[in-house]
Amino acid sequence: MRLSELLQKFRHRVFWPTLALLLAALAYSVADAQGFLKQTQNINTFILNHFGRLFSVGTSLMLLTCVVIFFHPIGKKKIGGPNARPLLSHWRWFSIVLCTTIATGILFWGTAEPIYHLSDPPSFMEADPFSEKAAENAMGFMFLHWTFTPYAIYVLPALMFALAFYNQKRSFSIQSTLFPLLKTSTGESWIGNLIDGICLFSLVAGMAASLGAGILTLTGGVRNLTGTEAKWLPTIITIVVVLSFTISAITGLMKGIRILSDINARIFVLMALVLLILGPFQEIVYHAASGLINYFQNLPEMSLVSILHPEDQWPKDWTTFNWANWMAWAPITALFLGRIGYGYTVRKFLLFNWLLPSFFGIAWMSIFSGTAISLEMNNFRSLSEKLTIDGPESIIYELFEYIPFTSILAAVFLITAFLSYVTAADSNTEAMGGISSTGISPEAPAPPVLIKLVWGIAIGTVAFVMINMAGIEGIKMLSNLGGLPALFLLVAINLGLIYLLTSKKYREL
């Protein structure tokens, strides 16, 4: 393809301003690392202090809306029309959805986060550190942060895009998710370009945050298995991961993305079953049951924690951080999830994008978080000490020390961590390429290779710079910075969906 022809494929008003803003931020960070970090921290503090309530209200509304949609008559509508035939089988669909949405999150935080909550429980829950009550609360918050609410954040914009793109014949643009509120149908309006550009920037921040967690996890694993302390290790890992997910995205949905997701989902299931069998089975069941009871009993308070306890730092550090991270991914991820939902009904779309991944999250956190809590409470706080000394990336490998076949499990986990980020990033890189390109349609959904390559390199660079400058706090800041603009968009999408349902315009889909 000639250069002139390639340039015609670019959405110039979306691609170049977003890339320029990223490059400017990176240049500033390199030229004045301390100044950049200070400004980022100031912005991050402002977001946490002023928008925590909106994060709580927005996510609660999304969760309630999902429940309503599941039982609403719109559930019978088929994405793509009555004659549409699915692109993917049920298993392939589920495996791609699962691996696209969780990235390295459940691997990195599944064992580390509950130890934070157990050793330093939120004051408003009135539980002593390392007590049974603290353990119940820790499991309850794991279910809050990793099941129904975060998947509601994903599924609503994905559903709106699927209906807009296939049923309404709207453009491959995030603006299309607002079709009940906006009359225009093209992504080339100024508001469409602005929305897409902001969401691109948000996703680079969100993916870089997750990649940062992945780099820390992989670095900790390699050091655990080999004993090396080489300073260049994170650099090599970053390059390998970025090359892998970019190449996978270049090969497209039916090759790299589908194959890697299938492999990764099977490894997820296998790892969970192995730990369930080899781990403290009875205590896993006990902590899961008590955590679920805690979750459902306290769901209203936990969901509105930033409103009920606005001065407490804990919700800012954890719940708002989690919602911001999921929201940073959600708008662009919605384009990919909506695209692969073709041929299925709205109710089945919610089943595979909301309920089934949430049930998987419950099972995963029950096993991994339950095992971590059990070991912590029975082994004289060894995990919390490890957390303080070596950081959250070390916890999963320390946990394996108490279980048979330590080296094998650690090696499999390392491979899984690698595949997890690659399978999540390749599908989102595909979507980022699509939103930066012209001419994307159901008949021609693949964006140019060069655009996907540029975004892959940008994500890797941002992640590498932030973890080297600020470590785990840098990851949290990236999540918050990416999630704020997405929050306003997702609230608007949710309101548009409510209008669609109440006005009965859904009958025209």
LINBELGI-V629009 format. One line per field, one symbol per residue. phi: phi as a letter, one per 30 degrees, with the letter a starting at -180 (. if undefined). Layout:
# LINBELGI-V629009
phi = ???
This chain:
# LINBELGI-V629009
phi = .deddddddddedcdddddddddddddddddbeddddddddddddddddcbeddedddddddddddddddcdededdcdjjecdcedbdeddddddedddcchcedddcecdeddedddbdddddhbdeidddddddddedddddbbddddddddddddddedddcdchdddadeddcedccddccdcdddddddddddddddedddddddedddddddddddddcidbeddeedddedddddddddddddjddcedddddddddddeddddddddddddeddddddddddddedddceedddcddddbdcddeeddcddeddddddddeddeedddddddejcddddddddcbdddddddddddedddddddddddcbhiddddddddcjddcdddddddcbeiedddddddddddddddedddddddedddddcccidbedbdddddedddddddddddddddddddbiddddddeddddddddeddddddddddddddddiddddd
